[in-house]
């Protein structure tokens, strides 16, 4: 009689800064991890976790620690899980990232939220997990410990930057402190984009994967890419060989469908904002408005430099969704439905982030959007979980003996995370693929670099 294959071992995980649980859902979707405890400061977010646990979507064993992480003892966390230091397979978390985001003014560690990186490190030091996964905005990699205004930098006539003002000084200090923990950890950092792995959203993230076995971890190449032949200009990196086998990027239409759905929670535009947005065709933005209306509606922003692509932006079903923000109804970062004059609903937000369709969110409208907009795309959590589970399997097979050769340095691996989209505008209209037109000029810019490895230090 043929034996059924042995069920793979499930590994234990503890989650910090859990938020709406996007990262944790991704990990558990691999069927290789069980999240035993989670730590979250915000009451509405904890209410979300508890509501889904009561509905049977999370394990009954999950322990929810509500409170400021600075006040939580990692020893108490381990006791609640029935584990000792060194026995947890994976510690995961995404310390709040607004301080390092390139989307707004950077404050770096002058903002108290910056210190939460070191709270994560405090838990690593005590819990001594076999692996840790820390997720953050890609901007963290270039953030400085002390921010100097652009007007006072050397290129503007100011004195040379101090060491703690240099780009990347936050991560370098984090890496130095990681090396000085009681247990030795190797760390690999991956710059990735969720759209390249099947998420219907352009979302750049930095994933820090550490382990105490001297294992060098690798992240898989993209599984999805530009779907159209005319997105491979002659002489570009997109040739038939390199693009072979990639599935097409998933689009907003793939995620939310094309049927109207006005039900549910929505943080909508004001009547004034809608008066401008109804003049914008799908896939376009402020550039499609008459010049006088551009000036009237944008004010000082009309004179600013840069693309300002989020101003009066109406989405397209035929393209991946831009990065979700916590407030879709802002004029400068608008996320307007392709065919209706309204913002994306909370339900649509959750589908784009690939939360389970029956997942519940608690709190005010703003708090619910924040939970989804700040979440790690579930898809990235799953891919990262598969990478870590594979490495854990290999180490278990060698009876958890560390590799004798210690890697020379921590690594930063860029995996085609930056994708610059190029819209095609003509006479105030926006053209996208599959609209029946001859769109030879409508392209995605080819990546200058697909994969690059550098040492952190």
C-alpha positions as CSV (number, residue, x, y, z in Angstrom):
1,X,0.0,0.0,0.0
2,X,1.4,3.4,-1.0
3,X,2.1,5.7,2.0
4,X,0.8,9.2,1.9
5,X,3.5,11.9,1.9
6,X,4.5,13.0,5.4
7,X,2.9,16.3,6.4
8,X,5.7,19.0,6.6
9,X,6.5,20.3,10.0
10,X,4.9,23.6,11.1
11,X,7.2,26.1,12.6
12,X,6.5,28.5,15.4
13,X,6.3,32.2,14.9
14,X,5.8,35.3,17.1
15,X,4.6,38.5,15.6
16,X,5.5,42.1,16.6
17,X,3.8,45.3,15.3
18,X,1.1,43.0,13.9
19,X,-1.4,45.6,12.7
20,X,-4.1,44.2,10.4
21,X,-2.2,40.8,10.2
22,X,-1.2,41.0,6.5
23,X,2.3,39.6,7.1
24,X,1.0,36.9,9.5
25,X,-1.8,35.8,7.1
26,X,0.8,35.4,4.4
27,X,3.0,33.3,6.6
28,X,0.2,31.0,7.7
29,X,-1.0,30.6,4.1
30,X,2.2,28.7,3.4
31,X,0.8,26.1,5.9
32,X,4.3,25.9,7.4
33,X,4.0,28.4,10.2
34,X,1.7,28.8,13.3
35,X,1.7,32.3,14.8
36,X,1.5,31.7,18.6
37,X,1.5,35.3,19.8
38,X,1.2,38.8,18.4
39,X,2.0,42.3,19.9
40,X,0.0,45.3,18.8
41,X,-0.4,48.7,20.4
42,X,-3.6,50.1,18.7
43,X,-6.9,48.9,20.3
44,X,-8.9,48.9,17.1
45,X,-6.2,46.7,15.4
46,X,-6.3,44.3,18.3
47,X,-10.1,44.3,18.1
48,X,-9.7,43.2,14.4
49,X,-7.4,40.3,15.4
50,X,-9.7,39.2,18.2
51,X,-12.8,39.4,15.9
52,X,-11.2,37.2,13.3
53,X,-10.0,34.8,15.9
54,X,-13.5,34.5,17.3
55,X,-14.8,33.9,13.8
56,X,-12.3,31.0,13.4
57,X,-10.0,32.6,10.9
58,X,-7.1,32.6,13.4
59,X,-5.9,29.9,15.8
60,X,-7.7,29.6,19.2
61,X,-4.2,29.4,20.7
62,X,-3.1,32.8,19.4
63,X,-2.2,35.1,22.3
64,X,-2.9,38.8,21.7
65,X,-0.7,41.2,23.6
66,X,-2.2,44.7,23.5
67,X,0.1,47.5,24.5
68,X,3.2,49.6,23.7
69,X,6.0,47.2,22.9
70,X,8.4,49.2,25.1
71,X,6.3,48.1,28.1
72,X,6.1,44.4,27.1
73,X,8.6,41.9,28.5
74,X,9.7,39.3,25.9
75,X,10.1,36.8,28.7
76,X,6.4,37.1,29.4
77,X,5.7,36.6,25.7
78,X,7.7,33.4,25.7
79,X,6.1,32.1,28.9
80,X,2.6,32.6,27.3
81,X,3.8,30.4,24.4
82,X,5.4,27.8,26.6
83,X,8.8,28.3,25.0
84,X,12.3,29.3,26.1
85,X,14.9,31.5,24.5
86,X,16.2,29.8,21.4
87,X,13.1,27.7,20.8
88,X,11.1,30.1,18.6
89,X,11.6,29.4,14.9
90,X,10.6,32.8,13.5
91,X,10.2,36.3,14.9
92,X,8.5,38.7,12.5
93,X,7.4,42.3,12.5
94,X,7.3,45.6,10.6
95,X,8.2,48.5,12.9
96,X,6.1,51.6,11.9
97,X,7.8,53.0,8.9
98,X,6.5,56.6,8.4
99,X,9.7,58.0,9.8
100,X,11.7,56.5,6.9
101,X,9.2,56.8,4.0
102,X,10.3,58.7,0.9
103,X,6.7,59.6,0.3
104,X,6.8,62.5,2.8
105,X,9.2,64.5,4.9
106,X,11.8,62.2,6.5
107,X,12.4,62.6,10.2
108,X,14.6,59.5,10.6
109,X,15.3,58.6,14.3
110,X,14.5,62.2,15.4
111,X,11.0,60.8,15.2
112,X,10.4,58.5,18.2
113,X,9.0,55.9,15.9
114,X,12.5,55.3,14.5
115,X,13.5,53.8,17.8
116,X,11.0,51.0,17.3
117,X,13.6,49.3,15.1
118,X,15.7,48.8,18.2
119,X,12.7,47.5,20.1
120,X,12.5,44.7,17.5
121,X,16.2,44.2,18.1
122,X,15.6,43.9,21.9
123,X,13.1,41.1,21.2
124,X,15.6,39.3,18.9
125,X,18.2,39.5,21.6
126,X,16.1,37.9,24.3
127,X,14.0,35.4,22.3
128,X,17.0,34.3,20.1
129,X,14.7,33.0,17.3
130,X,16.2,30.7,14.7
131,X,15.2,33.3,12.0
132,X,13.8,36.8,12.1
133,X,11.9,38.6,9.4
134,X,11.7,42.4,9.6
135,X,9.7,44.3,7.0
136,X,9.9,48.0,6.3
137,X,9.7,50.6,3.6
138,X,12.5,50.6,1.0
139,X,13.3,54.2,2.1
140,X,14.7,52.8,5.4
141,X,17.8,51.6,3.5
142,X,18.8,55.2,2.6
143,X,17.6,56.9,5.8
144,X,19.9,58.9,8.0
145,X,20.0,58.8,11.8
146,X,19.9,62.6,11.8
147,X,18.1,64.5,9.0
148,X,19.7,67.6,7.6
149,X,17.4,69.8,5.5
150,X,18.2,69.8,1.8
151,X,18.8,73.6,1.9
152,X,21.7,73.1,4.3
153,X,23.5,70.1,2.6
154,X,26.9,70.3,1.1
155,X,25.6,70.6,-2.5
156,X,23.8,73.8,-1.3
157,X,26.9,75.2,0.3
158,X,26.6,73.6,3.7
159,X,29.4,71.8,5.6
160,X,30.1,68.1,4.9
161,X,27.6,65.6,6.3
162,X,28.4,64.1,9.7
163,X,28.5,60.3,10.0
164,X,25.0,60.1,11.4
165,X,23.7,62.4,8.7
166,X,24.9,60.1,5.8
167,X,22.3,58.1,3.8
168,X,22.1,54.6,5.1
169,X,23.4,55.4,8.6
170,X,20.2,54.0,10.3
171,X,20.6,50.5,8.8
172,X,24.4,50.6,9.4
173,X,23.9,51.2,13.1
174,X,21.1,48.6,13.2
175,X,23.5,46.1,11.6
176,X,26.3,47.0,14.0
177,X,24.1,46.5,17.0
178,X,22.8,43.2,15.6
179,X,26.4,41.9,15.4
180,X,26.8,42.7,19.1
181,X,23.9,40.7,20.3
182,X,24.4,37.7,22.7
183,X,23.7,35.4,19.7
184,X,25.5,35.9,16.4
185,X,23.2,36.6,13.4
186,X,23.8,36.8,9.7
187,X,21.4,39.1,7.9
188,X,20.3,39.5,4.2
189,X,18.2,42.4,3.1
190,X,16.1,42.2,0.0
191,X,14.6,45.1,-1.9
192,X,11.6,43.8,-3.7
193,X,8.3,44.8,-5.3
194,X,5.1,42.9,-4.5
195,X,3.8,43.3,-8.1
196,X,6.7,41.1,-9.3
197,X,5.4,38.1,-7.3
198,X,1.7,38.2,-8.3
199,X,0.3,41.0,-6.1
200,X,-2.0,43.4,-8.1
201,X,-0.2,46.4,-6.6
202,X,3.1,48.3,-7.1
203,X,4.6,48.2,-3.6
204,X,8.3,48.4,-2.9
205,X,9.4,46.9,0.4
206,X,12.6,46.0,2.2
207,X,12.7,42.5,3.8
208,X,15.4,41.8,6.4
209,X,16.0,38.1,7.0
210,X,18.3,37.1,9.8
211,X,19.4,33.7,11.1
212,X,21.8,32.4,13.7
213,X,23.2,29.5,11.6
214,X,25.5,31.5,9.2
215,X,23.1,30.6,6.4
216,X,23.1,32.8,3.4
217,X,19.5,33.3,2.3
218,X,18.3,34.1,-1.2
219,X,15.0,35.5,-2.4
220,X,13.5,34.1,-5.6
221,X,13.5,36.0,-8.9
222,X,10.3,37.6,-10.0
223,X,7.5,35.3,-11.1
224,X,5.5,38.1,-12.8
225,X,6.5,40.8,-15.3
226,X,5.5,43.1,-18.1
227,X,2.9,41.3,-20.0
228,X,3.1,42.9,-23.4
229,X,5.6,42.5,-26.2
230,X,5.7,46.3,-26.8
231,X,6.9,46.7,-23.3
232,X,10.3,45.3,-24.5
233,X,11.9,48.0,-26.5
234,X,14.7,47.0,-28.8
235,X,18.0,46.9,-27.0
236,X,16.4,46.8,-23.6
237,X,16.8,44.2,-20.9
238,X,13.3,42.8,-21.7
239,X,14.2,40.2,-24.4
240,X,12.4,37.0,-25.2
241,X,14.8,34.9,-23.3
242,X,14.7,36.8,-20.0
243,X,11.0,37.4,-20.0
244,X,10.2,33.8,-20.9
245,X,8.1,32.0,-18.2
246,X,6.9,35.1,-16.4
247,X,3.2,35.4,-15.8
248,X,1.8,38.9,-16.6
249,X,1.5,41.3,-13.8
250,X,-1.9,41.2,-12.1
251,X,-4.0,44.3,-12.5
252,X,-6.5,46.2,-10.5
253,X,-9.2,44.6,-12.7
254,X,-8.0,41.2,-11.7
255,X,-8.2,42.1,-8.0
256,X,-11.5,43.9,-7.7
257,X,-13.3,43.1,-10.9
258,X,-15.1,45.5,-13.1
259,X,-18.7,45.3,-11.7
260,X,-19.6,48.4,-9.6
261,X,-19.9,47.8,-5.8
262,X,-20.9,50.8,-3.7
263,X,-21.5,48.8,-0.6
264,X,-19.4,48.9,2.6
265,X,-17.0,51.3,4.2
266,X,-15.6,54.1,2.1
267,X,-13.5,57.2,2.8
268,X,-14.8,59.2,-0.2
269,X,-13.9,62.4,-1.9
270,X,-15.6,65.7,-1.2
271,X,-18.0,67.1,-3.8
272,X,-15.3,69.7,-4.8
273,X,-12.8,66.9,-5.5
274,X,-15.3,64.9,-7.4
275,X,-15.9,67.9,-9.7
276,X,-12.3,67.6,-10.9
277,X,-12.0,63.8,-10.9
278,X,-15.1,63.3,-13.1
279,X,-13.2,65.1,-15.8
280,X,-10.2,62.7,-15.6
281,X,-10.3,59.5,-17.8
282,X,-9.2,56.1,-16.5
283,X,-5.5,55.8,-16.1
284,X,-4.8,59.5,-16.1
285,X,-4.4,62.3,-13.6
286,X,-4.2,66.2,-13.4
287,X,-2.5,66.3,-16.8
288,X,-5.9,65.6,-18.5
289,X,-7.5,68.7,-17.0
290,X,-7.5,72.0,-18.9
291,X,-4.6,74.1,-17.7
292,X,-6.8,76.7,-16.0
293,X,-8.4,73.9,-13.9
294,X,-5.0,72.4,-13.2
295,X,-3.9,75.7,-11.6
296,X,-7.2,76.2,-9.8
297,X,-7.4,72.8,-8.3
298,X,-3.7,72.2,-7.4
299,X,-2.7,75.6,-6.1
300,X,1.0,75.8,-5.3
301,X,1.5,72.2,-6.1
302,X,1.0,73.0,-9.8
303,X,4.3,75.0,-9.7
304,X,6.2,72.2,-7.9
305,X,8.8,70.0,-9.6
306,X,8.4,66.3,-10.1
307,X,5.7,64.2,-11.7
308,X,3.0,64.8,-9.1
309,X,1.4,61.6,-10.6
310,X,-1.0,61.2,-7.6
311,X,-2.8,64.5,-8.1
312,X,-6.4,63.8,-9.3
313,X,-5.4,60.3,-10.2
314,X,-8.0,57.9,-11.6
315,X,-7.0,54.3,-11.7
316,X,-7.1,51.9,-14.6
317,X,-8.5,48.3,-14.6
318,X,-5.8,47.3,-17.1
319,X,-2.7,48.2,-14.9
320,X,-1.5,47.2,-11.4
321,X,-2.8,49.4,-8.7
322,X,-0.4,52.1,-7.3
323,X,0.8,51.7,-3.7
324,X,-2.2,51.9,-1.4
325,X,-2.1,54.8,1.1
326,X,-3.9,55.1,4.3
327,X,-6.2,57.9,3.0
328,X,-7.3,57.3,-0.6
329,X,-9.3,60.6,-0.8
330,X,-6.4,63.1,-0.6
331,X,-6.1,65.2,-3.7
332,X,-2.4,64.6,-4.1
333,X,-2.5,60.9,-3.5
334,X,-6.0,60.1,-4.8
335,X,-7.1,56.6,-5.6
336,X,-10.2,57.1,-7.7
337,X,-12.1,54.1,-9.0
338,X,-11.6,53.7,-12.8
339,X,-15.2,54.1,-13.9
340,X,-17.0,55.6,-10.9
341,X,-16.3,59.0,-9.3
342,X,-15.4,57.7,-5.9
343,X,-12.5,56.5,-3.9
344,X,-11.7,52.8,-3.6
345,X,-13.8,51.2,-0.9
346,X,-12.3,49.4,2.1
347,X,-13.4,46.1,0.6
348,X,-11.5,46.9,-2.6
349,X,-8.5,47.9,-0.5
350,X,-8.5,44.5,1.2
351,X,-8.8,42.6,-2.1
352,X,-5.8,44.5,-3.5
353,X,-3.8,43.6,-0.4
354,X,-5.1,40.1,-0.9
355,X,-6.7,39.7,2.6
356,X,-9.1,36.8,2.8
357,X,-12.5,37.9,1.4
358,X,-14.2,37.3,4.7
359,X,-11.6,39.2,6.8
360,X,-13.2,41.6,9.3
361,X,-11.8,45.1,10.2
362,X,-12.7,47.0,13.4
363,X,-12.5,50.7,14.3
364,X,-13.5,53.9,12.7
365,X,-13.4,54.3,8.9
366,X,-10.0,56.0,9.1
367,X,-8.6,53.2,11.5
368,X,-9.9,50.5,9.1
369,X,-8.2,52.1,6.1
370,X,-5.0,52.5,8.1
371,X,-5.0,48.8,9.0
372,X,-5.2,47.8,5.3
373,X,-3.1,50.6,3.8
374,X,-0.2,50.0,6.2
375,X,-0.3,46.2,5.9
376,X,2.3,44.1,4.3
377,X,0.9,42.6,1.1
378,X,-0.2,39.1,2.0
379,X,1.6,37.9,-1.1
380,X,5.0,39.1,0.2
381,X,4.4,37.4,3.5
382,X,3.7,34.1,1.7
383,X,6.8,34.3,-0.5
384,X,9.0,35.3,2.4
385,X,7.5,32.5,4.5
386,X,8.3,29.9,1.8
387,X,11.9,31.1,1.6
388,X,12.3,30.9,5.4
389,X,10.5,27.5,5.7
390,X,12.8,26.1,3.0
391,X,15.9,27.2,5.0
392,X,14.5,25.9,8.2
393,X,13.9,22.5,6.6
394,X,17.5,22.4,5.4
395,X,18.9,23.4,8.8
396,X,16.7,20.8,10.6
397,X,18.1,18.2,8.2
398,X,21.6,19.0,9.4
399,X,20.4,18.8,13.1
400,X,20.6,22.6,13.5
401,X,24.4,22.7,13.2
402,X,25.5,26.1,12.0
403,X,27.5,26.4,8.9
404,X,31.2,26.6,9.8
405,X,32.0,29.4,7.5
406,X,30.6,32.7,8.6
407,X,29.6,35.1,5.8
408,X,31.9,38.0,5.3
409,X,29.3,40.7,5.6
410,X,25.6,41.4,5.7
411,X,24.1,41.7,2.3
412,X,21.7,44.0,0.5
413,X,20.1,42.4,-2.5
414,X,18.2,44.5,-5.0
415,X,15.6,42.4,-6.8
416,X,14.1,44.7,-9.4
417,X,12.1,46.6,-6.8
418,X,11.9,49.9,-8.6
419,X,9.4,50.0,-11.4
420,X,8.8,53.3,-13.1
421,X,5.6,53.3,-15.1
422,X,5.2,55.5,-18.2
423,X,1.7,56.6,-19.1
424,X,1.0,57.7,-22.6
425,X,-1.0,60.9,-22.9
426,X,-2.2,62.5,-26.1
427,X,-4.6,65.4,-26.5
428,X,-5.7,65.0,-22.8
429,X,-6.4,61.3,-23.1
430,X,-4.6,58.3,-21.6
431,X,-4.0,55.2,-23.6
432,X,-3.3,51.8,-22.1
433,X,-2.9,48.3,-23.6
434,X,-5.9,46.4,-24.8
435,X,-7.9,49.5,-25.6
436,X,-8.1,48.7,-29.3
437,X,-5.5,51.3,-30.3
438,X,-2.1,51.0,-31.8
439,X,-0.1,51.7,-28.6
440,X,3.4,51.1,-29.7
441,X,4.6,54.1,-27.7
442,X,2.9,53.0,-24.4
443,X,5.5,51.1,-22.4
444,X,6.8,50.4,-18.9
445,X,10.3,51.6,-18.6
446,X,12.6,48.5,-18.6
447,X,14.6,48.0,-15.4
448,X,18.1,49.3,-15.4
449,X,19.1,46.5,-13.0
450,X,17.3,43.2,-12.3
451,X,19.4,42.0,-9.4
452,X,22.3,43.5,-7.6
453,X,24.2,42.4,-4.5
454,X,26.2,44.7,-2.2
455,X,27.7,44.5,1.3
456,X,26.0,46.4,4.1
457,X,28.6,48.3,6.0
